[in-house]
Amino acid sequence: MANQMKWSIDKTHSEISFTVKHLMMLPVKGLFKTFDASIYSSDKVFTNAEVKIWIDVSSISTDDTNCDTHLKSIDFFDVVRYNQITFTSNLIEKSGSADTYVLSGDLTIKGITKNLNLIVQAEGQSTDSAGIEKNIFTITGKFNRTDWGLTWNKPMITGGLLVGEEVYIACKVELIHAVQESAVMESILADKPGTKSS
């Protein structure tokens, strides 16, 4: 990874969320509170980026305790056996629209790995007051949960199934230039009383 820039996720300003239909029509939103990523890019437009994302499945939250407990159970994610979701990129291509890309990679859920295509929209670049470069992206996509072993459902009396099979992904990601961030943190620590070497 020589000559490549390393980027980290600003978790405070990033979100990995999803929606799925409940009762055939009502969208239910959930998110994962704990996640991390390893991202390297040889340029600032990320056309050659290498991306790997880890998600802690036990951090899933829908603001409904009963729903969260069910999602963590053997009926769905089975977090006791499969506590992590991963995504590893294998191709990033420019799309037809400006600042839009197709991110293709391997999504692993419950030990099942399949290819998934995501749409990435570059929202802009900025430099904060500490001189750290930041890049902001939105990421969207969808997949059929049954393809990854998330098959639980329940028929309704009125017809149809209780939970939709299509899962819609919506992520907001703020990337920080990791080397710059590290240098700023070292400078801050060096200025603190008692941290300078004698």
C-alpha positions in Angstrom: 0.0 0.0 0.0 2.9 2.3 -0.7 2.1 5.9 -1.7 -1.5 5.4 -0.7 -3.4 7.6 1.7 -5.1 6.1 4.7 -8.5 7.3 5.8 -10.5 6.6 8.9 -14.3 7.1 9.6 -15.4 9.9 11.8 -18.0 7.8 13.7 -19.5 10.9 15.3 -20.6 12.2 11.9 -21.3 8.9 10.1 -24.2 6.5 10.1 -24.9 3.0 8.8 -28.7 2.5 8.6 -31.3 0.4 6.9 -35.0 0.2 6.3 -37.3 -2.8 5.7 -41.0 -3.0 5.2 -43.2 -4.2 8.1 -46.8 -5.4 7.6 -46.1 -5.1 3.8 -46.1 -1.3 3.8 -44.7 0.4 6.9 -40.9 1.1 6.6 -39.0 0.3 9.8 -35.6 2.0 10.2 -32.6 0.5 12.1 -29.0 1.3 12.4 -25.7 -0.2 13.6 -24.1 1.9 16.4 -20.7 0.2 16.3 -18.6 0.0 13.1 -15.2 0.7 11.7 -13.3 0.6 8.4 -9.9 0.4 6.7 -9.7 2.6 3.7 -6.7 3.3 1.4 -6.7 5.5 -1.7 -4.1 6.6 -4.1 -6.1 9.7 -5.0 -8.6 12.0 -3.4 -11.5 11.0 -5.7 -11.2 7.4 -4.4 -11.4 5.7 -7.8 -8.7 3.3 -6.7 -9.8 2.9 -3.1 -9.5 -0.3 -1.1 -12.4 -0.5 1.3 -13.1 -2.9 4.2 -15.9 -2.3 6.7 -16.7 -4.1 9.9 -20.0 -3.9 11.6 -20.8 -5.1 15.1 -24.1 -6.9 14.7 -24.9 -6.7 18.4 -25.0 -2.9 18.1 -28.2 -3.1 16.0 -30.9 -0.6 17.1 -34.4 0.0 15.9 -35.5 2.0 19.1 -37.6 -1.1 19.9 -36.1 -3.4 22.5 -38.2 -6.4 21.6 -37.5 -6.0 17.9 -33.7 -5.6 18.6 -33.7 -8.8 20.7 -35.5 -10.7 18.0 -33.1 -9.4 15.3 -30.1 -10.6 17.4 -31.7 -14.1 17.9 -31.2 -17.2 15.9 -34.3 -16.2 13.8 -32.3 -13.5 12.2 -28.6 -12.5 12.7 -27.8 -15.1 15.4 -25.2 -12.9 17.0 -23.9 -15.6 19.3 -22.5 -17.4 16.3 -22.1 -14.5 13.8 -21.3 -11.3 15.5 -19.9 -9.4 12.6 -20.9 -8.2 9.1 -18.1 -7.3 6.7 -17.9 -5.6 3.3 -14.7 -5.8 1.2 -14.5 -3.8 -2.0 -13.2 -5.3 -5.3 -14.1 -2.6 -7.8 -15.1 1.1 -7.9 -16.3 2.5 -11.2 -17.4 6.0 -12.2 -21.1 6.2 -12.9 -22.9 8.3 -15.5 -23.5 11.2 -13.1 -20.9 13.6 -11.8 -19.4 12.5 -8.5 -21.3 9.2 -8.5 -19.7 5.8 -8.4 -20.6 2.1 -8.3 -18.9 0.3 -5.4 -18.8 -3.4 -5.9 -17.7 -5.8 -3.2 -18.2 -8.9 -1.1 -20.8 -8.6 1.7 -20.6 -11.3 4.4 -23.6 -11.9 6.7 -24.0 -15.1 8.9 -20.9 -16.6 7.1 -22.5 -16.2 3.7 -20.5 -14.1 1.2 -22.1 -12.6 -1.9 -21.4 -9.7 -4.3 -23.2 -6.4 -3.6 -23.3 -3.2 -5.7 -23.7 0.1 -3.9 -24.2 3.6 -5.2 -21.7 6.1 -3.8 -22.3 9.9 -4.1 -19.4 12.2 -3.3 -20.9 15.1 -1.4 -17.8 17.2 -1.1 -14.4 17.8 0.5 -13.3 20.2 3.2 -10.6 21.0 5.7 -11.4 21.6 9.3 -9.9 24.2 11.7 -7.2 21.8 12.7 -6.1 21.3 9.0 -7.5 17.8 8.7 -8.9 16.9 5.3 -12.4 15.4 5.2 -14.5 13.7 2.5 -18.2 13.2 2.8 -20.1 10.5 1.0 -23.6 9.0 0.9 -24.0 5.3 0.1 -27.2 3.6 -0.9 -28.2 0.2 -2.1 -30.5 -2.8 -1.5 -30.4 -6.5 -1.2 -32.7 -9.5 -0.6 -32.0 -10.6 3.0 -32.9 -14.2 2.2 -29.9 -14.5 0.0 -27.8 -14.1 3.1 -29.6 -16.5 5.3 -32.0 -14.0 6.9 -35.1 -16.0 6.0 -37.4 -15.7 9.1 -40.9 -14.5 8.3 -44.5 -15.0 9.3 -47.6 -15.1 7.1 -50.4 -12.5 7.9 -54.0 -13.4 8.1 -54.8 -10.8 5.4 -52.2 -12.3 3.1 -48.6 -11.6 2.5 -45.7 -11.7 4.9 -45.0 -9.8 8.1 -41.5 -8.6 7.1 -40.3 -7.5 3.7 -37.4 -9.3 2.0 -35.8 -6.2 0.5 -33.4 -4.3 2.7 -32.6 -0.8 1.8 -29.2 0.6 2.8 -28.6 4.3 3.5 -25.2 5.4 4.9 -23.6 8.8 5.6 -19.9 8.6 5.8 -17.3 11.2 6.7 -13.7 10.2 6.1 -10.8 11.7 7.8 -7.2 11.8 6.5 -5.7 9.4 9.1 -2.1 10.6 9.0 -3.1 14.2 9.4 -5.4 13.3 12.3 -2.6 11.4 14.0 -0.2 14.3 13.6 -2.8 16.7 15.1 -3.4 14.4 18.1 0.4 14.0 18.7 0.7 17.8 18.7 -2.1 18.2 21.2 -0.7 15.6 23.5 2.8 17.1 23.3 1.4 20.5 24.4 -0.3 19.0 27.5 1.5 19.5 30.8 3.5 16.4 31.9 3.5 14.8 28.4 6.7 16.4 27.1 9.9 14.4 27.4 12.6 16.0 29.6 
